[in-house]
Structure formats: structure tokens, C-alpha cells
Amino acid sequence: MKAKSKLSKEERILEASFAEGNWKSAGKAEVERVRRGVKAQLENAKKDTQVNLRLPSELVELARAGAAKHGMPYQTLIASVIHKFFTNQFVEREKWEELLDRVSKAS
């Protein structure tokens, strides 16, 4: 009988992806290039527009719980989800569930 993994679902997805050989070393130069790019984006990012939304309390509680799990303010999590959606970086639930199924079958 297999011991239950202490890894989260997200960590098991990464582990399975690594085991399949989908990862390679970026190298120090690439890491530094990305670090400089992220730093520049953060320095140039303006949060100059306030948006007020009315959301169901259940949704806000889900956002708060999810944000706490990741150690961030819930407003930041909501802004991140909106950003990912409109920049086509959002992972659809079906794709996410497909990845979770692959991981659960692998473990």
C-alpha cells in the first residue's frame, strides 16, 4: 500500500511534470534577465484606478480562504485572477482537472 503523499495537488502536478522531463535548467543569465524584467514591471506598474465590485459573500470568503492559503491579501488574489483572465494566462478548470487526474493516476 502506498503512503499518502504530503504534497499538495499543485506540487504533485509539478512533480509529475518534472518526472516526465518537461523541465530544464534556465541558467544564471536567463534567471537574471527574468529577475530584471519582473523588477522593472513592478516598478512601472501603476495602480491608479479603483474599482468597486459587489460580490456574493460566499465568493469573497472563498477568495479570502484561497488568498490565506497562498499568503496574500484577497484583493491581490482577485486582481491576479482578473489579470490572468484578460491576458489569456488563466488555466481553464477542465485543463486543471485533467492535470489533477494525471497526477492522481501517477501516484
N, C-alpha and C positions, 0 to 999 in steps of 0.2 A: 504494500500500500504506500502510495506517495505521500510525503509530508506536505501539508498545505503551505504554499508559498507565502512569505511575509511581504511580497511585493504588491504594490497597488496594480490595478488594471493597466494604467498608463505605463508603469515601469515594466510590466510583463510584455506589453506591446513593443517597447523599446528593446527589451532583452531578445525577443523573438526576431525582431528586425536585425539586430546585431548578429545573432546566430546565423541568419540567412545570408550574411555578408553584404548587407546594404549600407554599411558604414565604412568610411575610410578616414585616415588622418588628414586634417586640413593643413597642417604645417604652421609653423610660427608666423610666417609672413601673412598668411591668409587670416589667421586669428587676429593679428594686429590690425589688418585692413578692416575687418568687420568691426572690431572694437572702436576704431576711429570713426567709422561710419555711424554706428549707433550713438556714440557720444555727440557727434555733430547733429544728428536728428533730434536728440533730446534737448540740445542747446537751442535749436532753431524752432522746436515745436511750441506753438502758441496755443494756450487755452484761453482764447479771448471771447468765446461765445458761451453763454449759459443757456441750457435747455432744461425746461421743466416738463416732467412727464407724470402722468397719473398711471400707476401700475397697480395691479391687484396685490394685496398684501402678501398673498401666498408666493407670488413671484419674487417680491422683494426679499422675503425670508429665504427663498431658495438661493437668491443672489448673495445674501449675507452669509449663508452657510457655505456656499461654494467659495466665496472670497476668503472666508476664515480658514478654510482648508488649505488655501494657497498662500495665506499670509499677506493678503492685500485688502485695501478698502473695497467695499462692494461697489461704490461708484466707479472705481478704476476697472473692476471686472466688467461692469455693464458697458463702459466706454470701449474696452478692449473687444468685446463681442460685437459691438456695432462697427468698430473699425475693421475687424476681420471680415464681417459680412460684406461691407461695401468695397473692400479691396480684394474680394474673391479669395481670401485666405481661410475662410470658415470651412471646417470639416463637417459635411452633412452627417446626420445621425445614422443613416444607412451605412455609410462608409465606416464610421466609427464602430458600429455594431459588427460589421464584417471583420474589422481588425480585432475586436474583442473575441469574436468566435474563433479566429485563427489562433489567438494566444491561448484560449481555454483548451482547444484541441491539442495544442503543442505541449501543454503542461499536465 
